[in-house]
């Protein structure tokens, strides 16, 4: 369903699967992506944070969390997780983009 861009259905099936196998780290990450696609950012954050706390640090999960916290306006949390990502994998592909988004969001918030 995800490949067919039916993200709502993919998220529902992902949720069902996680009830059966909550320890599947890769699927927790996938489920978090599904919920981000349907703009259920709170659920996506919950899943990504669960993975972050349970597993070894995963750079793509930290990047996802940074993006989600930026979308939710949690700038301090986004910055903290971005720093964690930089420490884990300084050459990770989306670091510069996330830094730029954070700076833009901070500048916008400062104007308000």
C-alpha positions in Angstrom: 0.0 0.0 0.0 2.9 2.3 0.7 4.3 1.9 -2.8 0.8 2.6 -4.2 0.8 5.8 -2.2 -2.2 4.6 -0.1 -0.5 5.8 3.1 -3.7 5.7 5.2 -4.1 2.0 4.6 -0.4 1.4 4.9 -0.4 3.1 8.3 -3.4 1.1 9.5 -1.8 -2.2 8.5 1.5 -1.1 10.0 -0.3 -0.4 13.3 -1.9 -3.9 13.2 1.4 -5.5 12.5 3.1 -3.7 15.3 0.5 -5.2 17.7 1.6 -8.6 16.6 5.4 -7.9 16.5 6.3 -4.8 18.4 10.0 -5.6 18.5 10.5 -5.4 14.7 12.7 -2.3 14.6 12.7 -1.9 10.8 8.9 -2.0 10.8 8.6 0.5 13.6 10.6 2.9 11.4 8.5 2.1 8.4 5.3 2.7 10.4 6.6 6.0 11.6 7.2 7.0 7.9 3.6 5.9 7.1 2.1 8.1 9.9 4.3 11.1 8.7 2.9 10.7 5.2 -0.7 11.0 6.5 0.4 14.0 8.7 -0.2 12.2 12.0 3.0 13.7 13.3 2.4 12.8 17.0 2.0 9.1 16.2 5.0 9.2 13.9 7.1 10.9 16.7 5.9 8.3 19.2 7.1 5.5 17.0 10.4 7.1 16.1 11.1 7.9 19.7 10.3 4.4 20.7 12.8 3.1 18.2 15.4 5.6 19.3 15.1 4.5 22.9 14.9 0.8 22.2 17.5 0.2 19.5 21.0 1.3 18.6 21.0 4.8 17.1 19.8 4.8 13.5 20.8 7.9 11.5 17.8 7.8 9.3 15.5 7.6 12.3 17.2 10.6 13.9 16.8 12.5 10.7 13.1 11.6 10.6 12.7 12.7 14.3 14.4 16.0 13.6 12.1 16.7 10.6 9.0 15.7 12.7 9.9 18.0 15.6 10.5 20.8 13.2 7.1 20.3 11.7 5.5 20.3 15.2 7.4 23.5 16.2 9.5 21.7 18.8 12.7 23.6 17.9 14.8 22.8 21.0 14.0 19.1 20.6 14.7 19.2 16.9 18.1 20.9 17.5 19.0 18.3 20.2 18.2 15.4 17.9 20.0 17.0 15.0 23.1 17.3 17.2 22.8 13.7 18.1 22.6 12.8 14.4 25.7 14.9 13.6 27.6 13.2 16.4 26.5 9.7 15.2 27.1 10.2 11.5 28.6 13.6 10.5 28.4 12.7 6.8 24.7 11.7 6.8 23.1 13.0 3.6 20.3 15.2 5.0 22.2 17.0 7.7 22.8 20.2 5.8 19.1 20.3 4.7 17.9 19.8 8.3 20.3 22.5 9.5 18.9 24.9 7.0 15.3 24.0 7.9 16.1 24.5 11.6 17.7 27.9 11.0 14.8 29.0 8.9 12.2 27.8 11.4 14.2 29.5 14.3 14.4 32.8 12.3 10.6 32.7 11.6 9.9 31.9 15.3 12.1 34.8 16.4 10.1 37.2 14.3 6.8 36.3 15.9 
